[in-house]
Amino acid sequence: MSRYHFIDAHRADYPVRRLCQVLLVTPSRYYAWCQGQ
């Protein structure tokens, strides 16, 4: 499971910003990944 998939799976339970901090991903990179899905 990629970091982006993990964030996507847990974003209902935790803030995306916090998940990104923990996983060392920028929120903008995560949202860009979401747009490409």
C-alpha positions in Angstrom: 0.0 0.0 0.0 1.4 3.4 -1.0 1.5 6.3 1.4 -1.2 8.0 -0.7 -3.5 5.0 -0.5 -3.0 4.9 3.2 -3.9 8.5 3.6 -6.9 8.0 1.4 -8.1 5.0 3.5 -7.7 6.9 6.8 -8.7 10.4 6.0 -12.2 10.0 7.4 -10.6 9.2 10.8 -7.7 11.7 10.8 -7.0 15.0 9.3 -5.2 14.8 5.9 -2.7 17.4 7.0 -1.7 15.3 10.0 -1.5 12.1 8.0 0.8 13.8 5.5 3.1 15.1 8.3 3.5 11.6 9.8 4.1 10.0 6.4 6.4 12.8 5.1 4.1 13.7 2.2 3.1 17.3 1.3 -0.6 17.8 1.3 -0.3 19.4 -2.2 1.4 16.2 -3.5 -1.4 14.1 -1.9 -4.1 16.2 -3.5 -2.3 16.1 -6.9 -2.3 12.3 -6.6 -6.0 12.4 -5.9 -6.6 14.4 -9.1 -4.8 11.7 -11.1 -6.9 8.8 -9.7 
